[in-house]
Amino acid sequence: MAHTKQKGSSKNARESASQRLGVKLFGGELAKPGNIIIRQRGTKYLPGLGVRLGSDDTIYAVKKGKINFKTKKITKFDGSKRIVNIVNIV
């Protein structure tokens, strides 16, 4: 006879839904105002001309045009340098 009563066997079977982050529209594609270009956590990509940064760091289009990605070196306030990815609409 068993010493403990029967109970569920799975304690770690809970899994949250994926957040579907990443690039949604790629370079050279046409974007309309309001289209989401990148869903991200933190600012891995920075907004440039024709795009804005949402409250959850989502980059979206504010004008119609082609998407352009470029990299740029910026200097932080402490003198260190960082390579950033900038998203523009031209």
N, C-alpha and C positions, 0 to 999 in steps of 0.2 A: 504494500500500500504506500502511496506517495506521502511524503512528509509535508509538502506544500500544495496549496490549491492551485489549480490550473490558471494560468494567466497568459496574456498575449506575449508572443515570442519576439516581436519586433519592437525595439526601443528607438532605433535610429532610422526609421523609414520615412521621415518627414523631409521634404525637399521643396525649396521655394522655386517659384517660376523664374525663368531666365529673364534678364532685363532688356534683352535685344539691343545692346549698345553697338556702336560702330559707325562706319561711314555708310550713309544711305544713298547719296548721289556722288559720283566720282568725277574726276577732272575731265572737262570737255563736255559734260552733259548739260542740258538746258535746265534751268531752275526758274520756277515762277515764284512770286512773292508768297511767303508762308510755307514754302517747302522746307522740310527738315533735311539738312545736309549731313550733320553728324550728331549722334547721341553719345555723350561721354560723361564720365565722372571726373571732375577736375578739369583743368584747361590744358589738355594734351595738344589741342589745336586752338589757335587764337583767331578771333574774327578780324577780317580786313574790310575792304570796301564792298558795300552792297550786302553785307551780312551782319547779323546781330547775335548776341549771346543771351540765351534764355536764363531763367532763374535756376534751372537744374543743369546749367552749362551746355545746353543744347545749342548748336549753331544752326540758324535758319536764315533763309533768303528774305530780303526786304525789297529787292527789285528783280526784274527779269533779265536773264543773261546766262552766259556760260560760266561754269565753275572752274576756278583756277587755284591750284595748290602751289605754294612756294615755301622755301625754308629761308630763315634769316637769323643772323647772330645778333643777339641783344645783350647789353651789359646791364646787370642788376645793380642795385644801389650799393651793394657791398663790393663792387668791382669785379665780381665773378661773371663769366659769360655763360650764355645758354643758347642752344640752337632751338628755335621755335618753328612750328609749322603754322603757316598763315593761310586762311581760306578767303579768297576774293571772288567777286562776280564781276566779269568784264563784259 
